Amino acid sequence: MTRATNKKEFRNALLQWWMINKRDFPWRTTKDVYETLIAEIFLHRTRAEQVVPVYNSFIKKFPDIKSIAQAEENDVKQMLRSLGLRWRANLLILMAKELMSKYGGRIPADKSDLESLPGISQYIASAVRSFALELPDPILDTNTVRILGRVFGVPVSDGSRRSEKFRKIYESLIDIDHPRDFNFAMIDLAAKLCKPINPSCDLCPVRTMCEYKKTSS
């Protein structure tokens, strides 16, 4: 699957499937940079369904960066307790204070600026840029790398999500006109069909292009 026509076919098949099968979460209805940043911090190694009530309550209590910067650490810890993320409370407050001092409470769009903030990984920075600013940043994590590895027949390891090879594959596939939708679609495909164990290959929209499907049939 190296030709441009096949890459276009992949994009179209994925997005058509996603329009019918997309998952609905409150952070997907907004392009607010702050709300997107908070969602991505909470979603780190946490099931999306668990995040929903905490996210809604947190945004209501802390509607902007300034409110977090002025918060008591214990108040933030209590809100993150059910997600097992109490340890992130201090990082959140440090991040908010740095945003206030360096950017006047504005969240920067530059990727390196985002990644320099306390607790903000390369993945979170890319997710914020893609989902809030609609920039064509690859969203590489264990799940999306699994899709790429299976489709292209490329071995996946623990370090693949940081691999330049996988980044280039993702960049060649991403829909630059609809990067937000494309990245959500990749995440949902991994969650609903392309699971680590017993993937639902027969229902997959890109099964005809997938090396894993060909070898497992």
Secondary structure, 3 states (H helix, E strand, C coil): CCCHHHHHHHHHHHHHHHHHHCCCCHHHHCCCHHHHHHHHHHHCCCCHHHHHHHHHHHHHHCCCHHHHHCCCHHHHHHHHHHHCCCCHHHHHHHHHHHHHHHHCCCCCCCHHHHHCCCCCCHHHHHHHHHHHHCCCCCCCCHHHHHHHHHHHCCCCCCCHHHCHHHHHHHHHHCCCCCHHHHHHHHHHHHHHCCCCCCCCHHHCCCHHHCHHHHHHC
